[in-house]
């Protein structure tokens, strides 16, 4: 079971190329800060703009540094099923503990198309698969019935839910029935993660933990231990950071924050661009509230 605070890692760039040293240093720092898991090459890692070679290299670098100390859930999403299968196979060969597969964007498959997409991936690997439902970026919404149907496949073990709808945890568990016990339901929304956990979620694949892995890990550990009131208090303290991380298209705010902390360059790939000055101030203010000298 995957649970707790799992960082959707940003990908550092330097002069247009992946900054491998900065990335590995960043992964090491995340682990030292007590993070419960890592996701390289998710959408927060700007995976749509990575070449296949870069994508595979970033995953390999992450696994190399982690060296079994924390689970690695490799991003393997694509709107072309054959491409998702290729990415999934590489992640498996590299030694990833699981793969994260977003619903296909732009194509707008129906629910049967979604099922067949994930089934084809399931049938191509032996690695655990975490579904990723994010209507805000892919337009389509994977219905609970489709998720429950997929949960019966051999390798599908959980879902990252980024719908922002807290009722989905309860409705999905009801739809899953007896399969719910072994199916990990993870939040994809930092702002509502604690409330999500109180409904039956088991963790969060987080953007904020790029910047405050220790604090997000503490919040999620409190939830795991059943201390939801204490978790909510810490969540309130971080709320301005959560909001700042999405004051513009992600991961631009997180990458800017990481640059202020000296972790990497503030460099993105088109079509993403760096934050405008007014958005930079929002991020700076949120970091200063947490005691950082930026």
N, C-alpha and C positions, 0 to 999 in steps of 0.2 A: 504494500500500500504506500503510495506517494502522498506525503502530507507536509504541512508546515509552510514556511516561507521559502518560496522558490523564485529565484531572480530570473526574469526575462532579460538576459544580458544585452547591453548595447555592444556594438562592434566598433572599436576604435579604428580610425583611418589616419594615415599620414601621407601627405602628398598624393592622394588619390588611391593609395593601396592600403590593405589591411595592415595595421600596426601590430604585428605579432607579439612583440615584446610587451607592449602596453596591455594587450589583451590577456596574455598569460599572467602578468603581474596583477591585473584586475581580478582574474579568477582566483589567484592565490589569496588576495586580500579578502575577497568574499568568503572564502572558506575559513580564513582566520577569524572573521567576524561572526562566525557561527551560523551561516546560512544553511538551510535544510536541503537545498537542491538548486540546480542551475539549468537554465534553458539557453543554449547557444543557438543562434540562427533562427530565432523566432522573428516575428515582424518587428519587435523592438530592436532586434539586431540588424534591421534593414535588409532582411533576407531577399526581398524582391529585387534588390539591386546588386546582390552578390552574384558573381559568376559561379557556375557549378564547382569549379576547382576551388574558389575561395570558400564557398559554403562548406565543402567537405574538409578543407584545411582548418577552418575555424573550429569545427566540431572535434577534429582530431587534436588540436591544440588544447581545447578545454578538457578533454578526457585525459590527456597526458598530464596536465597539471593536477587535476583532481585525484588521479591515481587511486580511485576507489573510496576516497574520503567522504564524498557526498554524491548523491545520485545525479546523473546527467541525463536530461530529457532533451534529446536533439530535435530541433525543428526540422520537419520534413514535409512541409505543406507545399502544394502547387495546385493550380487550376487545371493542370493536365495530369491525368491519373498516372500515365507512364512515367512522367517526371517525378511525381511523388514517390512512386515505387523505387525509382533509381536512388533518390535521396535516402529513402528508408533503408534500402539495402546497404548503402555506404555506412550509414549510422550504425547499423547492426554489426557490420564488419569491423568498424572502428572501436566497438565496445560500449556503445551507449546503453544505459539502463532502460531507456524507453524512448519513444518518438512522440512528438507532438504534431498533429496534423490538422491544420485549419480547414474549415469548410471552403470549397473552391470559390474564388472570387470571380466576378464578371460573368461567368458562364450561366449562372442562375439555374443550376440543376434542380429538378423537383425532388421530393423526398425519396423516391425510388432511385434516382440518379445518385443522391448522396449515399444511400445504402450501398449501391454497387461500387461507388468510388472507394469507400472505406473497406468493403469486402475484398476488393482486388488487392489493396495494400495488405490487409490482414493475411490473405492467402499467399503473399510473396515473402513474408518475413516471419520470424519466430519471436521477435522483440515485442514487449508490451507497447500498446498504442493508447495514447490519450487523445481523445477527440477535442476539437477546439471550435466552439460555437461563438462566432463574433459577427452578428448581423450588421453592426455599425461599419465594418470594413468589407464584408463579403456580400452584403445585401440580403442573402438568404438566412432563414432561421431554421435550424435543425429541430424538428418537433420532438417532444418527449418520447412519443411512440417509436420514432426512428432511432433515437438513442438507445431505448430499451431493446429494440431489435438488434442493434449493433453490439450491445453488451453481451449477447449470447455467443458472439464469435470468440474464438479461442484466445486472441491476443488483445482484444479491446478491454482495458481495465479501468478507464475513467474518462472524465471530461473536464476541460477548462471552460467554464461558463462565463462569457463576457457580455451577456444580454443586459445586465444591470437590473434584472427582475428577480428580486429576492424570493418571490413565490415559486420560482422554477425549481429550487432545491426540493421543496416539499412535493410539488407535482411530479418531478422526475423520480423521486424515491418511491412514490406511490405507483408510478408506471413501471418501475423496475421490479417491484415486488420483492421476492426472495433474493433476486440478484443484487439488490441495493447494498447488502451487507459487505460484499467484496468489490464494490465499485466506488472508486474515489472521485468525489465531486469537488473540484477546485474552483475557486473564484478567479476571475480575470480582471477584477475591478478593485483597486486598492481602497477606494473611498467607502465601499460597502462590505469589505472583507470580513469584518468582525460580525456584523449582522448576518452575513452569509453563513458563517460558521455556526452561529446559534441556531440556524435552521437545519443544520446537519451537514454543512460543508466541512472539509477536512484541511483546508489550507488555501493559499493564494499564490498564483503565479504573478509576481509583483514587478512593477516598474520602479516604484519608490525604493525598493531594496537595492537598486543599483547605487543609491546614494547613502541610504541608512540600513544596510543589511542587518546590523545588530539590533536595531530598534524594531524592525519589521519581524525579525526572527523571534524577538521577545514577545511581541504581540501574539504571534501565531502559537508560540509555545504555551502561553497562558490559555489560549483557546483550547489547545490539545489537552491541557491539564484541567479544563473545566472552569477556569477562572475568568469568565466572560466579562464580569464587571470591571476587573482590573485591566483586562485587554481593551475594553471600550475607553477607559480613561487614557491609556497610552495612545489609542487610535485618535482620540480627540486632539491630543497634543501634536500629532503628526498631520492633522487634516489639511493644514495650509500647504504642506509639502505635497500631499497627494494631489491637491487641486493644482498646484504649480506645475506638477509633472505633465499635466494635460492642458496647460494654458495655451498651447499651440500643438501642432501635429507631432505626435510622439514618433521618434525619441528625441526630438530637438531639445526640449527642456531638460531631459535627463542627461543628455550628452553635454549640454552647456554647464549643468551643475557639476558633472564629473570633471570638466575642464577647470572649473574654479577650484576644485579640490586637488588639482594636479595629477589626476588619474589618466588623462588622455587629452588629445587635441579636440577642439570644438569644430570638428569637421564632419559634414554629412555628404551624402551623395544625392545629386539631383534625381527626382524632382523635389526632394526635401532641401530646405535652406535653413541657415542659422536664424536664431531668434532675432526679432527686431528689438530695439533698445527698451521699449516699454515692457515687453515680455521678459527681457533679461532682469529688469528690476523686480518683477514678481518672483522670479526664481531666487534672486539674491535675498530678497526680504524673507522668504520662507526658510532659507538656509541660515540666515542670521538669527532667526527665532529659535533655531536649534543649537545656537551657540557657536556656529562656524564663523571664522574670521575670513569673510570673502568680500 
